[in-house]
Amino acid sequence: MQHFDKLLELLNIEKEEDQRQYQNQMVLTPLSERKKKGVSWYPVTVKSTEIGTGENYYISFERVTELRQNHSFQVGDMVSLFNNSSKQGKKSSISGVITYVKRDAMRVAFSVDELPEWVEYGTLGIDLLFDAVTYKEMDAAVRKVVSSEDPRVIELRDVLIGKKKARFLDKSELPDYYEVATLNESQNEAVQNILRAQDVAIIHGPPGTGKTTTMVAAVKLTLQQEKQVLVTAPSNTAVDLLTKRLLAKGVSVIRVGNPARVNEDLIPFSLESQIAQHPDYKLLKKIRRDADEYKKMAAKYKRNFGKEEREQRKLMFAEASKLKHEAYALEKYIVDSLLNNTQVVTATLVGSVNKFIRYRRFSTVFIDEAGQALEPACWIPLLKSERVVFAGDHCQLPPTIKSFDAAKGGLTETLFEQVIKKQAVDVMLKTQYRMHEHIMQFSNKEFYQGELLAADTVVNHRLFAHADLQGEMINQPVEFIDTAGCGFEEKTMAETGSKYNPDEAGILLKHWIQLATQLQLAEPDMLKEGWFSAGIISPYQAQVKHLKELFAEHPDLTEVAPWTDINSIDGFQGQERDVVYISMVRSNDKGKIGFLEDTRRMNVALTRARKKLVVIGDSGTLGQNAFYQHFLDYIDSIGAYRSAWEWMG
Ligand SMILES: Nc1ncnc2c1ncn2[C@@H]1O[C@H](COP(=O)(O)OP(=O)(O)OP(=O)(O)O)[C@@H](O)[C@H]1O
């Protein structure tokens, strides 16, 4: 099938590029360089070793280093523990997942029956590892979709790629007419669409429209018809959020996935932890220990032994193997009884191949953040489901893709987007609960055909409630500060090629100090914990870094610093702040805007603010692009234009 052949080809291109970037960073770089780059720790010392639930060992390491060195290790990353000892002859290694990491300490979970002996000798080091498993699972899923003889898989596949029309029950055929009192009209429409869908339904959720609220309500109602559903998303963070929201609504949930990648609050709801709490778990542990003992005893017989010892050794191995089978059967019994008694199983898309649910079938799979999910990853849970509900927004961030060719070839186009185009089964949520209407309106016109409405609670909310400030510019919901003609040229970071603009950052800082000072005077309560939040966004990493340094050094900002996050656009996806600044950076004679051409990404940045959005940029450079010219026209139409000259001198 042409569609899938192409998909496999693109996935392979992406994998090769990912691997190439990884190899450049790791394999082709000597250890001393890798250490400098922060992708290897060497040497490390073992601080402690613990046995976890299931077949897991946790080892805590400390890095031996004279310098304060940064690193790129994060919780959830795959790493390789290696032994560089010359006695060993060849390099030995095992892989694991980071469960905790600080500047010079980390804890890693290893899924092994036993730790290799070399862990106790020689000099150890840790490398960041390329995650090939994810690609393998995606590739296998796509191949299975093509070759499947399961009539339901074939049917669902044909609907999703647009060869067959999606079917819906008539409203009158719904068991009951559902209307959730706490949901608004379009949210209720989306829920009903889901209840009627026989193949696929789509919630299209523009920023702040309560996509998660709607999805949780839909899951609850679906559970009145179906015993159990699978709820997934591409990232662990999104799955954790959904798990929390479902638990808060009284739904029983088991979170499946590597415990090292699950948020700590949710560990009690993880399958591993539930297994450990099961009444038969003690017995399971005992059987496993006994099996281990037999294996160890059998292994003690060395080379020169007679017939009798040989027989004994054989018996011990047989006993160990019998006990292992018993343990396996008991574990399966425990897992099945836990899974059979939960309403929802949550996992990431790729995590739904987890050994405990690999062969389980589900009536419905919900896929959240589907606008960011690679098509091959979606097929993993789809293969085990009768029907699918996608939720997302294809007008916000697309999936992250490393290969330019794979992206150009179409790997960025999600299944979510393809279904919207081919089946037109999406219901868009139309009331947003985040932005003042002036903040919402530009994005609304450009991306949502002007169909969005601001809820009464936010339509005119302002930063300052104070009457004296009502008409003031500082209290306007949108400001654009134009740096055109100020000579604020963009600069390029030599090592990374990322752009930054120190003069623009300077203006941003001045504006924020002015605003923060007014805030402190007018609304002292706002600065109490949890009352107020601010975000500073730049599409360029180099500018993010520069802004962070600038803010850290500034004495006037100590009070507001805890409420001000500075990050890239991707770092703010799904989040909101009372005040948001965007530093556009690009300022050049040629009108080159690079990254900023990605208007979907800019849509995310422009829709994070609740009460005030300040955009700083060069209209001369930006205005050469149609999208930004529309933005500048919009700025004029609401009287939000200011010149950076006001802050100069
Ligand atoms: N029907 C509703 N009535 C009142 N408030 C609502 C309603 N639906 C959602 N909200 C509010 O809107 C906000 C965003 O909702 P929610 O967290 O479900 O959205 P999300 O899907 O996570 O975010 P986004 O819409 O940006 O993807 C929340 O504060 C929520 O309480």
The ligand as an ORCA input file, in Angstrom:
! r2SCAN-3c Opt
* xyz 0 1
  N     -17.401     24.383     30.169
  C     -16.537     25.078     30.887
  N     -16.971     26.033     31.736
  C     -16.113     26.773     32.457
  N     -14.768     26.622     32.420
  C     -14.264     25.698     31.604
  C     -15.116     24.872     30.802
  N     -14.330     24.052     30.087
  C     -13.059     24.339     30.415
  N     -13.008     25.312     31.316
  C     -11.802     25.900     31.918
  O     -10.888     26.214     30.876
  C      -9.559     25.968     31.307
  C      -8.865     25.055     30.309
  O      -9.485     23.772     30.367
  P      -8.674     22.430     30.179
  O      -7.617     22.335     31.213
  O      -9.627     21.326     30.044
  O      -8.075     22.720     28.807
  P      -6.877     22.026     28.103
  O      -7.436     21.194     27.065
  O      -5.980     21.373     29.092
  O      -6.141     23.262     27.538
  P      -6.144     23.678     26.066
  O      -7.544     24.023     25.752
  O      -5.199     24.814     26.039
  O      -5.637     22.511     25.308
  C      -9.640     25.382     32.709
  O      -9.376     26.404     33.653
  C     -11.064     24.901     32.794
  O     -11.555     24.937     34.115
*
